[in-house]
Amino acid sequence: MSESSGQRVVLCRKENTMVKYRWTGDEPSGMYDVDVAEELGARWEGSDLVTYDLAGFHALYEFHQGDDYMIDND
């Protein structure tokens, strides 16, 4: 899969089973929290959580996992 900007990539899907979400494997390694994905810019389109910049999303997640990440509440 291409990681170029602008391509729609599904990160996870809502499920109607006991499992609320099913990750697709395109999400960054270690990502398991939908709220974090939304905080980093992923958006729901129907039952799909998507990003249009997979490389940028992965980079933001790596930064988020580091000690320098701080939420700006302003």
Secondary structure, 3 states (H helix, E strand, C coil): CCCCCCCCEEEEEECCCCCCEEECCCCCCCCCCHHHHHHCCCEEECCEEEECCHHHHHHHHHHHHCCCCCCCCC
